[in-house]
Amino acid sequence: MLASLLALLAIYTVWTNTLPYTVSASIELDATPEEVWRVLTDLPAYDEWNPFIVSAEGTVERDATLHLVMHDETGDTTFTPTVLNAEAGKELRWIGRISPGWIFDGEHRFLIEPLGGSRVRLTQSENFTGVAVPFYRGTLHANTLPQFGAMNRALADRVAALRTS
């Protein structure tokens, strides 16, 4: 009986860590990849425009640790993700973990895709894995996903304001 229970727990752990739950929001902007990147990586200015990540510190480079404060309907959450990729004008990606790393992980990605001329598509997504994730899917969809959209719109407004100043 104990062996069966342990086997089921092992299968569940593998399943929740290999099949992510993904939330994603995209927006098209009248901007160049460089303009979007400039706003996205100006971490000290996040408190001026960003309704989702209301505070950000650190260096946007591979393996750096960021110090972020996220705001949603449940309140503020501080976390310290590690930058996985920082490719100027293309992709910023980090991973945040709740120790020891298989309980609840979030791999956050900003993808900047040129659409031609001075237009881009910004897609913000996050892949959530870990044994606790199935219990939080509803919360992630209801609270986190709307914040992605709000941040994307605020970033578009910030780029537009910087273009006209």
Secondary structure, DSSP 8 states (H G I E B T S, - for coil): -HHHHHHHHHHHHHHHHHS-EEEEEEEEEES-HHHHHHHHT-GGGHHHH-SSEEEEES--STT-B-EEEEEETTEEEEE--EEEEEETTTEEEEEEEETTTTSEEEEEEEEEEEEETTEEEEEEEEEEESTTHHHHHHHIIIIIHHHHHHHHHHHHHHHHHHHH-
